[in-house]
Amino acid sequence: MTFVRQADHPTIAAIAQLVADSASHGEALGLDPATTPDQYITYLTDTLLPSATRGDAALFVALSADGDVIGTAQWTRSPYPTRRVLAELDRVVVAPSARGNGVGQALLDAVIGNARTADIEVLMLEARGNNHAALALYERNGFHRAGTLRNVVAVGTARHDMVLMSRDLAPRPPGVDLLGDLPAGSGASLPRGVTRGPDWQRTERLLLCVPTPAPDVADAYFAIHGDPATNVHNPAGAMVDPDAAAPILEIWQRHWREDGFGYWVVRDPADGRVLGFGGVRPPLQDENFLNLYYRFRPSAWGNGFATEVGRASLALAAKASPGTPVVALIRPKNEPSIRVAERLGLRREGDVQRQLGRYLRYSIVPDH
């Protein structure tokens, strides 16, 4: 059996016959059971194939060893300008005589590989809730259920669920900020008086987010901590291994999950870009204080962001761990950090000798 190749015009009629036959038998294709092969040929030639020529769709066919069409699948790019990275997987059909032989898998492999080359970042699909074999196939191929619309598929007097599924075609392009539902970027809004959500909070100019090891956050962590300019006062020097960023962020995320507070990812709410990191973390072993930390891109320096994050950090510390000192350990020549600590009300309590050198200890017990 020849597996999958891009369809050409001599096979269009056979594809249309296969799809029309499947629709007439009530298979979950979203088509009227009365759809004729000629109607489907018109759809392919007038709509789908012109989109494929523009790079906004693709049609695939599986052929048997004798050259017979035994399967088909397609993807189409979202028509919305802001969703050009999204495509829908659709019309996955395998002839009954060819089922159980890996044809569906081969079609999926072809669609996924081709969509990647067209700069598609996410594939989505809609599956009828009673089509459990198809749902299992998609889940084996990395699709996750994104939601369910209850009883919206009408087949005669029956009503079925529509299951929405999606799969990221990783990796995302470099420089992309994965903002999800964060209130940042174009079109963001908040109800009046709302300044925080489950995993974020707003300050006057910043968006403070619970860390995740997502690629954009890990890239920003390495870019900032690997920059010699941000490590002038760091005796350990700049970070050199980008793969070390995600595990650190996972630890920070665990602090929030287990203790309810920790360091933040600091974003610009105007565009969602990561400006830096900061906050207070829970005590480590043999510590009796919360460590205050802040580090920003050099392009963000001079705007008072560290002080703004510091104030939010002290407020969080007072609520999450009342009575526990907040401590900043600062190298003696790091005058900008010293000024930030003093503006926040921290006072010097002496020196601390650590493995890599001497630090000034600044401390405060925040008011609840």
N, C-alpha and C positions, 0 to 999 in steps of 0.2 A: 504494500500500500504506500502510495505517495502521501506524505503527511499534509503539509500546508504550504500554499504559495499564494501570492497576491492574485486575485481573480482578474481574468481578462474577458473581453466581450463574448467569445464563443461559449463561455460557461454561464453567462448571465441567465439564459432561459432555464437551465437545469437548476441553478440556485433558486430562481423564482418558483419553479415547480416544487422543490423540496420544502421551501418555506410555506407555500400555499397549502400543500398537503398537511404539514404539521399544524397549521392554523385550523384547518378544517376538522382535525381530530381533537381540537380543544386544548392544544398544548399552550403553555404560558408564554406567549410571545407578544402580548399586547395588541394583537391584530384581530380584526373582525373574522370570524370563522368563514365568512363568505368571500374573503379576499381571493381574487383569481390570480393565476400566474401573470397574465397580461398587466394587471394593476401593479403587481410587485415589480415587474420589469420596468414599468414607467417610473416607479419610485427610485429604483436603482439607477436608471440612466439619466433621469432628470434631476435627482436630488443627491443621492449618495456619491456616485462616481464623480460628478463635478466638484463636490466638496473634497473628495480624495485627491483630485488633481491639484487643488489649492493647498493640500497638506492638512486639511481639517477633518479628514476621515480616512478610513481604510476598510477594505472588504477582503475577506479571506475565504478560501475554499479548501476543503480536504477532498482528495481524490483517491479512489481505490486503485489497485494495480491495473485495472482495466480502463482507468480514466473516467469512471463514473463519479459524479458528485455525491459524496456521502456526508458532507458537513459544511457548515458555513458559520461565520461570526464577523462582527464589525465593531468598530469604535467610531464615535463622532465627537468632535470638539464642541464644548459649550459655545453657543452663539453670543454670550455676553462678553463684552470687551474686558471686563475685570476678572473673568473666569477662563481665560484662554489656557490656563494650565490644567483645566479639568476636562476630562472626556468621559463619555458614557460607553460602557461595554454593553452590547445589545445583540439580539437575534442570534444567540448561540443555538444552533440547530444541528443535530446529528441524526442521520437516517436510522430508523429502527433496526435495520439489519446490521448496522455498524456499531451499535452501542456495546459498551463493555470492552472495547478494543483500544482505548486511549485516544480516540479521535477528539473528544471534548477537551482533553488535556492538551493535545497538540494545538488545537485552535486557540486555547487560552494562552499558551506559550507564545504563539505567533503574535497575538494581539498585544500582549504585554510588552514584548520586545520591540515591536514596531512603534507603539505609543511612546516608549522612551525616546526613540530617535526623533520623534516629532515634538520634543520638549514638553510632553505631557507629564505633570508631576503627580496627579491623582487620577485614578480610574474609579468610577462609580458604576453602580448598576442597580436596577430595580428587579426584584424577584418576587414571584407570587408566593405567599406564605405557605401554601400547601405543596410547593415544589421542593420537597426536602432533599431529593437527590442532587438537584442543582445547587441548593444552599450548601450542602456538604462539599461539593466540588469547589465552590468558590472559597469556602473557608479553608480548605486544604491548600489553596493557592494564595493565602495571605489576605483575603478580603475579610473585613470586620463589619459586624452589624452596626450601622450608624443610627438606626431608628426604624420604627414601624408605623405605618399608617394603617389604622385598624379598619378592616372591612370596607375598603375602597375599590377593590377589583370586582366588577359586576360581571358574572357569567350566568346569564339567565336570571333565575331568582336567587342564586347563591351569591354571597359576598365573602371575599377573601381579603386577608391582610396583604399589604405591599411592604416588603422588607427592603430597606435601603442599605446598601453595602458599599464600602470603599476600600481602596488599597493605595498606600503611598508607593510611588515608583522611585524609591530612594536611589541615590542621594539627591537632596535638594541642591539647586545651584548655589555656589558660594555667594555670600553677602545677603542672602535672603533672611529676613526677620520673621520667625514663626510666631505670630502674635495670637493666633487662636481667637479666643473671645475677650482678650484683654482690651480695656477701653483706651486704645491708642491708635494713632494713624488716622487717615482720611475717613470721615464718616463716623468717627467715634462720638458717643454721647453718654451722658449719665442722667438719671432722674435727679431732680432738684434735691439737694441735701445729701445725696449718696456720695461717700468718699472712699468706700472700701467694699471689697468682695471677698469670696472665700480664699483667694490666693493672691490678692493684690490690695494696695491702698494708695490713695493719692495724697501727695503733699501739695504745697502751693504750685510747684513747678515740675514735680517729678512723679513718676509712677514706680512704686516699689513692689516687686513681684517675688513670690516664693520661687526659689531656684528649681530648675529642672536640668537634666543633662542633655537637653535638646541640642542639636548641632549648632544652631545660631548662638546659643548661650555659651556652649563650650568653645566655639571659635572666638567669641568676644573675650572670654576668660583668658584664653591663651594670648590673644592679641594684646591685652592690657598687662597681664603678668609676665609676658615675654618681652615687653618693650623695655629696653635699657633705661629710657627716660623715667619710667615709673619705679625703677629699682636702684636709683642712685644711693639710697640710704639702706638698702637691703643687703646685709652681709652675705646672704646666700646667692645673690645675683639673680639675673632674669631666668624665668622659666624656659626650659629648652625642649621639653617633650610635650607636643600638643595632645597626645593621647592621655596624658595625666589629668587633663582638665575635667573630663566627664566624671571620673571617680570622685574627685573633690566635690563636684556639684551634687553628686548622689548623696554624699555625707551631709552636705548642707541641707538637702531636701529631707533627709531622715531626721535632722534636728527639728524641723518644722512638724513633721509627722508625729514624732515621739514627744517633743517638749512644747510644741505650740509656738515656738519662736526661733529665730536664727538670723543668718545673713540674708540680705535681699539682692536680687538683680535690679539694678537701677536703670530705668528706661526713660527716654524722652517721650512724653505722651503725644507730642505732635506727630512723630513718625514711628515710634516704637523702637528706635535704635537703642542698643545697650550703651549707656554712658559709663557705667562702672558697677561696682559692687560695694556693699556696706551693710552695717547693722551690728547687732550683738548676738553672740552665740552662747549656748549653754556651757557651764563649766566642764572642762575636761577633768580627767582623773587627777586628784591632788590639787585642784583649783577650788577656790571659794569665791570666785568673782565671774562676772560676765565680760567677755572680751569685746571691746569696741574696735571696729575695723572699718576702713573706707579706702577705696582705691578707684581712681577714675582715669579715663583716657586723657592724655595731655590736652587734647582739643576741648575738653570739658573743664579744664582748670580755670581758676579765676572767677568763677560764677557763684561761689558760695554753696555749691552742691553738697560738699562734704558736711558743712554745718547744717544744712537742711536735713540730710539723712541722719546726722547725729542727733538732732532734736527728736526726730521720729523714733530713733533707736532708744533714747532715754525714756520716752513715753511708753514704748513697748516694754522695756525692762521693768519700769515701775509697776506695770499691770501684770506682766507674766511672772515676775519673780521679785515681789516687793521686799525691800530691805536688803537685797543683794547688791554689793558694790559693782559698779561698772568701771572697768579698768582699761586704759589705753597704754600700751607699752610702745614707747617711741624712741627712736635713735636720737642721741644728743644733738646732732646737727640737722635734724629734720624740722626746721623751723616752721614750715607751713603746717605740718601736722600738730605741732605744739600750739600754734595759734588757734587752730580749730578746737583742740581740746580745751584750751582756756576760754574760748568764746562759749563753749558748752557748759562751763562751770566746773570742769574737772580741775583738781588741784594736785600739784606734785607732792608725792609722798616719799620720794627717795629714788634710789636706783635699784635695778634688778640685773644681776649677772646671769646671762644665759650662755648656752654653748657657743653661739656665734658672736657674743659680745655683750656690751653694756647697754641697757635700756633705761629710759626715764619712766617711772611709773606715775601715771596720772589717774586719779580716782574720784568717783562721786557716788553717793547713794541717791538715786533719783527720787523725787517726791512723787507719791502715788497720785 
